[in-house]
Amino acid sequence: MAGISKTAPDFEDLLPAMAKKLGGDGLMRELCNGFKLLMDKDKGVITAASLKSNAAILGLQDLRDDELASMVREGDLDGDGALDEMEFCVLMFRLSPGLMEESHLWLQEILEQELRTAGF
């Protein structure tokens, strides 16, 4: 992510393993649970402040305020300065190279199956 220092802990992409173990619905439930854990309970969104107060849960307690704010900006699609549940889930998929690769393979498989069903 832009703005994250080189001293940030290495990111271990666990989403593909979670997807394999939990399936698509289970993975989405876990992402929603993660969102609820990190969100500002009063606002219902993840803010830089709520991320900071929960940073230790993620092993990110050493990140500076500007780095945490950068993480929120990275996923803030509507420009409101916070992450709603959808933005959080989209960001988690974007940050998971393995899951993105699997998503492309799933899409290709579905498209091929649809074409076969349609007689092509």
Secondary structure, 3 states (H helix, E strand, C coil): CCCCCCCCCCCCCCHHHHHHHHHHHHHHHHHHHHHHHHCECCCCEECHHHHHHCHHHHCCCCCCHHHHHHHHHHHCCCCCCCECHHHHHHHHHHCCHHHHHHHHHHHHHHHHHHHHHCCC
